[in-house]
């Protein structure tokens, strides 16, 4: 982390309870059970448990140091007490709020790295844009692992970045007003990508207009020479774009666009035009919505002055996070598209659009609930069901009570029942899309369906 104990104390305003060994911590962690030698453990306060209680366990596991709240410091390490004997060579820092200290230290580390930062948010596609940007951008690129995109995960991501990092690509999650502003204050992005604004988290924010305002918070964090990357059709976001120092729009008719594109054998070939020139890209995916995501990532690269040729050369390295459009080959030539990390009306339609273009046999959609849509949820589900029928999906299976609003051909109670329903019906050449919000747990459909088909085949 290239920050000494003295620098960490200065950055976080911490009281140094005990001085440990010289040098720097390896990474930051909030899980004492996963703490390894050289880690800096932050004892975050939860609703029921103060994580500082586990600081001694982290020290025993070899932590380089621990950060605890001041109240916990008095409890665990009272002056004159014998707990000092358990510290070994660990640093112990006491702060007012360990979460604030984690975020403050991440901001200091971001500045110390000197890397360029791309912040990515949006209602749909932000993880895919992050994955594509991580692959395309030249140099040493560091990005969020898994879902480390919250007020806890983002600073952990920054703090685990190697010293040689040239670019940080930081996905920013949003569940309420002010959260993007909080994350942007830590990341201090040079480029802000807003993939789109749609009816996601309406239950929490009340309207699409409010969602747009929340996403636009990232624009205020841009420096005077920063750039906002936004879609050509920005919708409700449009009224907020005056806050951006500079704009790059992606998509048809935009600054970064695909002048020509075709799909062959799962590869999208696209001639991409940008203000920096044009280049032919070969992307290892066939989905139209991922071409849009790629244009957003390329626009971020253009904003950073990354050479188009270098980005095109790296396109073959693109890989997506788990459960996001995973293509699984099952027995008898059956294909399963496992896209069950999250779902909303925009991403559902995009996934159904793609399903309608692939496979030689029947096209089957297994759809779970789209969560956090508020009072309008039934109509949003009904709209997706109509979209599926318009695309002539051969079989629509709804999973869980809310899925009845899709108007499915079959409604089942849970993922296990969906797998049991489908297994005896599937034929060679069929393509199955599995999609729903994370809370629906539809990844179990893919796992159980594979087991059932392998058992039948064996």
C-alpha angles and dihedrals in degrees: 000000000000092000120118125218090258092051092048091052091049094047094049100034088238129166109234104229094175132007116226136187123320121259131052137296120261096228142327123264137178097195115082090194090059095041114124133187111294097024127131108225121208114202100211120196114242132190093265107012133041106224088212087079087075096053094100089052090051091051091050088052089059102265115175087219146337133225117209138168118266093248091052090047089060091047099046102030108028115180110263092016125129095239088095087076089065094056097076107178097336127126116234118202124187118202138168093247122007093205092055088047091052091052094044092050090049090054090051090048092049089055093043092054093056089209124148112251130217114192115200126196137147143124095268135018102017095125092048091048089050091050093048094046091050088056099040104043114090124232127035106331124189123190141168117291116225109323099339091135104111135091086281102033098048096056090045088054092052092047093053093052112120118246090247094059113138099179133023115204107195123187112208121207122206129202100154147006113294097022096101089048089052093050093044091053088060098041097040091200124212089199125031118200117196105185096194143306121247143148096295119133090007087144089062101038103029102228145026088249090059090048090053091051091050093050090047090061087088091066092067090060095058118109122237090268094042127118134219117213111205138159121268089244100047095170114186089003092067096085090058098051096089085079091067117096090215135000135217115184123202131201136049109348092007134120090265112037144146106252090186133006140169136175123225128167094344095311124111114213111197134174101217119203120199139161085263094055137274133292139176113244128192109204122194094228138072103207117114092214090057090054086057089049090050091053089054091051092047089050088055088052091050089052088055092047092245110166113253091222091057092049092048091051090054097048093098088064094066114125130165133228118261119283092018106115094320110178110217124188109216130185120302095020094296113152123209121195105205105202101148103125093099142339141200134155094274097048092041092057092046091051092049090048089056093045089056091059102048138069134035098238134046122328115225127185121200106192130185130188123304101222133212097027095129125213092338093062096108093053092045090052091046091052091054090050090053089049090054092051091047088057091050096241104185098218130014116194119189120206118206132005097287089056091069087083089069086069090234126194087230129020120200132182102232145357094270091056090048091055092047090050095050103039098076093040101052120104135192111285096025118137120210124196115200113192139154142119116298090252090063090067094217093157083086089067091062094045096046094041091054091050093048094048093047090050091050091046092049 
